[in-house]
Amino acid sequence: MATADLLVVIFDLILRQIPIVYRVEVAFIWRMKVCNIHAVLLYAATDCSVWFTVTFSFDRFVAICCQKLKTKYCTEKTAAVVLGTVTVLSCLKNIFWYFLYTHFYSLSNSPWFCRVEVVISRSLAWAVVEFMHYILTPFIPFVLILLFNALTVRNIIVASRVRRRLRGGSSGESPSDPEMANRRKSMILLFVISANFILLWVVFMVCSILRRLDYLWITVALPTFVPEIGFMLQLLSCCTNTFIYAVTQRKFRQELWNGVKYPLTLMVKLIR
């Protein structure tokens, strides 16, 4: 997840800006199909970022809810196969952008950053491709993340009720029960992941749908800053889930604190 998120930052937030800022210096790339290759890599990285979150959510679902499947599925070998499969499929899915785009950068901060012929952008083929693109990312991933997290939360609630009965608690939970505290934290984390994903993608999706309606001569006027905010939030969504999963883990926070303290401790020892 972290690797895919880093690639999104490189391809979308760094390499995309170079032709915009240095138009004259990189004018030579306009004679090559650099933008087409850039588009394939960028969309593939974005798909990997989103679908790695789906596979991670499924992994947590199996680990918590499917104890029999856990020993077979939750292994390094399975993780490598799943991640490799998702990466290959994401690359294959986005190859068609190489042929739909022209090789000219549009030099604007928009999702479709290579120039597209007007005839192509208003064609049925483009509409179908764009529709399938958004169905596969992010609509289906959101449904799957919401489904897996909902099933996981349901399993946690049922298990917690059984645990309270076994511990003899008629209502509420014992504040000294660490297992119940861990389950409560897991539920909060899963809710945050689902809400984060939909909130950061919803503006981008609505603007994309309205743009497609505009191609069909159904105009819905939006302020210019709304699509830009949606685009910004969509990019932000490609890195927040990794951060949320990481900082909510006690061991990660402890290692992070150790890393912060280490240079200070070393400095004190050198002074002494």
C-alpha positions in Angstrom: 0.0 0.0 0.0 2.8 2.4 0.9 4.7 1.7 -2.3 1.6 2.3 -4.5 0.8 5.5 -2.6 4.4 6.7 -3.1 4.1 5.9 -6.9 0.9 8.0 -7.1 2.8 10.9 -5.4 5.7 10.6 -7.9 3.6 10.1 -11.1 0.8 12.5 -10.2 2.1 15.2 -7.9 5.7 15.4 -9.2 6.1 14.2 -12.8 2.8 15.7 -13.9 3.9 19.2 -12.8 7.2 19.1 -14.7 5.7 19.8 -18.2 3.5 22.5 -16.6 6.2 24.4 -14.9 9.0 23.8 -17.4 7.1 24.1 -20.7 10.0 25.3 -22.8 12.7 23.1 -21.2 10.8 19.9 -21.8 9.2 20.8 -25.1 11.1 17.9 -26.8 8.8 15.3 -25.1 5.9 16.7 -27.1 7.3 14.8 -30.1 7.2 11.5 -28.2 4.4 9.5 -26.6 5.6 10.3 -23.1 2.2 11.5 -21.9 0.6 8.2 -23.0 3.0 6.1 -21.0 2.7 8.5 -18.1 -1.1 8.1 -18.1 -0.9 4.3 -18.1 1.6 4.3 -15.2 -0.3 6.9 -13.2 -3.7 5.2 -13.5 -2.2 1.8 -12.8 -0.6 3.2 -9.6 -3.9 4.8 -8.5 -5.7 1.5 -9.1 -3.1 -0.4 -7.1 -3.4 2.1 -4.3 -7.1 1.6 -4.1 -7.3 -2.1 -4.7 -4.4 -2.8 -2.2 -6.7 -1.1 0.4 -9.4 -3.6 -0.7 -7.1 -6.6 -0.3 -5.9 -5.3 3.1 -9.5 -4.9 4.2 -10.3 -8.5 3.1 -7.2 -9.7 4.8 -8.4 -8.2 8.1 -11.8 -9.7 7.5 -10.3 -13.2 7.1 -8.0 -12.8 10.1 -10.9 -11.7 12.4 -13.9 -13.6 11.0 -12.7 -16.7 9.2 -10.4 -18.6 11.6 -10.3 -21.8 9.5 -9.3 -19.8 6.4 -6.9 -17.6 8.3 -4.1 -20.2 8.5 -4.2 -20.8 4.7 -4.8 -17.3 3.5 -3.0 -15.0 5.8 0.5 -16.0 4.7 3.4 -14.1 3.0 3.1 -16.3 -0.1 -0.6 -15.5 -0.5 0.1 -11.8 0.0 2.7 -11.9 -2.7 0.4 -13.6 -5.1 -2.5 -11.3 -4.4 -0.4 -8.1 -4.7 1.3 -9.4 -7.9 -2.1 -10.2 -9.4 -3.6 -6.8 -8.6 -0.6 -5.1 -10.0 -0.6 -7.0 -13.3 -4.4 -6.5 -13.7 -4.1 -2.8 -12.9 -1.5 -2.4 -15.6 -3.5 -4.4 -18.2 -6.7 -2.5 -17.4 -5.1 0.9 -18.1 -3.2 0.1 -21.3 -6.1 1.4 -23.4 -5.3 5.0 -22.3 -2.1 4.8 -24.3 -4.2 4.6 -27.5 -7.1 6.9 -26.5 -4.9 9.9 -25.6 -2.8 12.1 -27.9 0.9 12.5 -27.0 0.4 16.2 -25.9 0.2 17.2 -22.3 -2.8 19.5 -21.6 -0.7 21.5 -19.1 -3.6 21.8 -16.6 -4.3 20.3 -13.2 -7.1 18.0 -14.3 -7.6 14.2 -14.1 -7.3 13.8 -17.9 -4.0 15.4 -18.3 -3.2 14.4 -21.9 -5.0 16.1 -24.7 -8.0 14.2 -26.2 -9.6 14.9 -29.5 -13.0 16.4 -29.1 -14.5 13.8 -31.5 -13.1 11.0 -29.3 -14.1 12.5 -26.0 -17.7 12.8 -27.1 -17.8 9.3 -28.7 -19.7 6.3 -27.3 -16.5 4.3 -27.0 -14.9 7.0 -24.8 -18.0 7.1 -22.6 -18.0 3.4 -22.2 -14.3 3.3 -21.3 -14.7 6.1 -18.9 -17.8 4.6 -17.3 -16.0 1.2 -16.8 -12.9 3.0 -15.5 -14.9 4.6 -12.7 -17.0 1.5 -12.0 -13.8 -0.5 -11.4 -12.1 2.4 -9.5 -13.5 3.5 -7.1 -17.2 2.3 -7.1 -16.6 -1.4 -6.7 -13.7 -1.0 -4.2 -15.8 1.2 -2.1 -18.6 -1.4 -2.0 -16.2 -4.1 -1.1 -14.4 -2.1 1.6 -17.8 -1.2 3.1 -18.9 -4.8 2.9 -15.8 -6.4 4.4 -15.6 -3.8 7.2 -19.3 -4.1 8.0 -19.0 -7.9 8.2 -15.9 -7.6 10.4 -17.7 -5.1 12.7 -20.7 -7.4 12.9 -18.5 -10.3 13.9 -16.7 -8.2 16.5 -20.1 -7.1 18.0 -21.4 -10.7 18.2 -18.1 -12.0 19.7 -18.1 -9.1 22.2 -21.6 -10.0 23.4 -20.7 -13.6 23.9 -17.6 -12.5 25.8 -19.6 -10.3 28.1 -22.0 -13.1 28.9 -19.1 -15.5 29.6 -17.6 -12.9 31.9 -20.9 -12.5 33.7 -21.5 -8.9 32.7 -25.2 -8.1 32.2 -24.6 -4.7 30.7 -21.7 -2.8 29.5 -18.1 -4.1 29.4 -15.4 -4.3 32.0 -13.0 -1.3 31.7 -10.2 -3.6 32.7 -10.8 -6.0 29.8 -8.0 -5.3 27.2 -9.6 -7.6 24.6 -12.8 -5.5 24.6 -10.7 -2.3 24.3 -8.8 -3.8 21.3 -12.1 -4.7 19.6 -13.5 -1.3 20.1 -10.4 0.3 18.6 -10.7 -2.1 15.6 -14.3 -1.1 15.0 -13.4 2.6 15.1 -10.6 2.0 12.7 -12.8 0.2 10.2 -15.4 2.9 10.3 -12.8 5.6 9.8 -11.4 3.7 6.7 -14.8 3.4 5.1 -15.8 7.0 5.8 -12.4 8.3 4.7 -12.6 6.5 1.3 -16.1 7.6 0.4 -15.7 11.2 1.6 -12.4 11.8 -0.3 -13.7 10.3 -3.6 -17.3 11.5 -3.6 -16.6 15.1 -4.9 -14.4 13.7 -7.7 -17.0 11.2 -8.7 -19.9 13.7 -8.8 -17.8 16.1 -10.9 -16.8 13.3 -13.3 -20.5 12.3 -13.8 -21.5 16.0 -14.4 -18.7 16.4 -16.9 -20.0 13.3 -18.8 -23.5 14.7 -18.7 -22.1 17.9 -20.2 -20.7 15.9 -23.1 -24.3 14.7 -23.6 -25.4 18.3 -23.7 -27.0 18.2 -20.2 -25.1 21.1 -18.7 -24.8 21.5 -14.9 -22.7 24.5 -14.0 -20.2 24.1 -11.2 -17.7 26.7 -9.8 -14.2 26.1 -11.2 -12.8 25.4 -7.7 -15.2 22.4 -7.1 -13.6 20.0 -9.6 -10.2 21.2 -8.4 -11.1 20.4 -4.8 -12.5 17.0 -5.9 -9.2 16.2 -7.8 -7.2 17.3 -4.7 -9.2 15.1 -2.3 -9.0 12.1 -4.7 -5.2 12.4 -4.7 -5.2 12.7 -0.9 -7.2 9.5 -0.6 -4.4 7.6 -2.2 -2.2 8.1 0.9 -4.5 8.5 3.9 -5.4 4.8 4.4 -1.8 3.7 4.7 -1.3 6.5 7.2 -4.4 5.6 9.2 -3.6 1.9 9.3 0.0 2.7 10.4 -0.5 5.3 13.1 -3.3 3.3 14.8 -1.0 0.4 15.5 0.6 0.6 18.9 3.8 -1.1 17.8 4.2 1.4 14.9 3.7 4.3 17.2 6.3 2.9 19.7 8.8 2.4 16.9 8.2 5.9 15.6 8.7 7.4 19.1 11.9 5.3 19.4 13.1 6.8 16.1 12.4 10.3 17.4 14.2 9.7 20.7 17.2 8.0 19.2 19.1 11.1 17.8 18.3 13.0 21.1 19.6 10.1 23.2 22.7 9.8 21.0 23.4 13.5 21.3 23.1 13.4 25.1 25.6 10.5 25.2 28.1 12.4 23.0 27.8 15.4 25.2 28.4 13.4 28.4 
